[in-house]
Amino acid sequence: MTSTEQNRRKYDALADRYEEIFFYVADMGRELVDYAAPPPGARLLDVGAGRGAVARAALARGCAVTAVDASAGMVSRLAADHPEIEAHQRDAEALGFPDGSFDVVTAGFVVQVLTEPEVALTEFRRVLAPGGVLALSLERQTVGRLAWLHDLNREFFGGGSGAAMTAEHLDALLAGAGFAAPVNVEVDIPKPLPDPAALWDWLAPRGVAEAVDALPTDRAVTFRERFFRGAEEMHRDGGIVLEFGATLHKATAP
Ligand SMILES: C[S@@+](CC[C@H](N)C(=O)[O-])C[C@H]1O[C@@H](n2cnc3c(N)ncnc32)[C@H](O)[C@@H]1O
């Protein structure tokens, strides 16, 4: 199975609870559209639109919005929730729109999940009119006081230090795709949680419960014990906060 196909299946399975699990995407969608600052009436294409966090913010600013996503599940939810948005199932790397069709292209938390982001960026440039704006958001890895949890995950499940795309890497990809004047800004999105159980409830649907269930029983018990011990300590010592961060990127098509 290709990673594009794996992505499609992953997001199909998530479609009905995506914005409930990833609580920050709605706010970040508004932030990204404010950063792009499209004038009312701008033709805006939102790529990897998911449930429409970015697309509906663009609609609220008076843009003519087209949204595409590789996942059929996401597209059908978005089309049902927002009939004013023209929604299509399309691949970011082969959008199928004529050259210069849009004034603005947005993609919220998408480039880092693509198999070939450089191909997609070239495609975004192709569908933008000269002088058009591309606006992207990228998750920023902020470990902070959750270092104990990252270490625990790495000890039990390995990996964990995988090469996430950085803001510098994305700016280099933008320049390589021929975009001019890339700029970016950092945004923090802290999420305080009330207690250790809430931290478990946050992680469980993100693959952790499944991974723990797949461990031999004694390892699974040890993982849970150490997880709750670490979470209790954090709770006592200043409270549990998920420290999310993102960078918003903007560049211009030549
Ligand atoms: C992290 S979600 C972001 C969704 C939305 N932009 C938001 O901010 O809430 C990534 C989205 O990209 C879509 N996606 C992944 N690979 C894609 C591809 N090759 N072409 C188009 N969409 C893709 C997924 O289906 C998913 O909806």
The ligand as a MOL file (V3000), in Angstrom:
LIG
                    3D

  0  0  0     0  0            999 V3000
M  V30 BEGIN CTAB
M  V30 COUNTS 27 29 0 0 0
M  V30 BEGIN ATOM
M  V30 1 C -3.8170 16.9630 9.4550 0
M  V30 2 S -5.2130 16.9320 8.4020 0 CHG=1
M  V30 3 C -5.5850 18.6740 8.2310 0
M  V30 4 C -7.0230 18.9510 7.8260 0
M  V30 5 C -7.3930 20.4400 7.7300 0
M  V30 6 N -6.5750 21.1330 6.7680 0
M  V30 7 C -7.3290 21.1160 9.0670 0
M  V30 8 O -6.5480 22.0590 9.2340 0
M  V30 9 O -8.0980 20.6870 9.9450 0 CHG=-1
M  V30 10 C -4.4710 16.5260 6.8530 0
M  V30 11 C -5.4790 16.3780 5.7290 0
M  V30 12 O -4.7370 16.1970 4.5100 0
M  V30 13 C -5.3900 15.2070 3.7390 0
M  V30 14 N -4.4110 14.6090 2.8280 0
M  V30 15 C -3.4200 13.7390 3.1370 0
M  V30 16 N -2.7190 13.4270 2.0280 0
M  V30 17 C -3.2700 14.1200 1.0090 0
M  V30 18 C -3.0150 14.2400 -0.3800 0
M  V30 19 N -2.0110 13.5530 -0.9520 0
M  V30 20 N -3.7910 15.0400 -1.1240 0
M  V30 21 C -4.8240 15.7370 -0.5620 0
M  V30 22 N -5.1340 15.6580 0.7490 0
M  V30 23 C -4.3630 14.8780 1.5170 0
M  V30 24 C -5.9420 14.2410 4.7570 0
M  V30 25 O -6.9870 13.4450 4.2240 0
M  V30 26 C -6.3970 15.1860 5.8600 0
M  V30 27 O -7.7290 15.5900 5.7030 0
M  V30 END ATOM
M  V30 BEGIN BOND
M  V30 1 1 1 2
M  V30 2 1 2 3
M  V30 3 1 2 10
M  V30 4 1 3 4
M  V30 5 1 4 5
M  V30 6 1 5 6
M  V30 7 1 5 7
M  V30 8 2 7 8
M  V30 9 1 7 9
M  V30 10 1 10 11
M  V30 11 1 11 12
M  V30 12 1 11 26
M  V30 13 1 12 13
M  V30 14 1 13 14
M  V30 15 1 13 24
M  V30 16 1 14 15
M  V30 17 1 14 23
M  V30 18 2 15 16
M  V30 19 1 16 17
M  V30 20 1 17 18
M  V30 21 2 17 23
M  V30 22 1 18 19
M  V30 23 2 18 20
M  V30 24 1 20 21
M  V30 25 2 21 22
M  V30 26 1 22 23
M  V30 27 1 24 25
M  V30 28 1 24 26
M  V30 29 1 26 27
M  V30 END BOND
M  V30 END CTAB
M  END
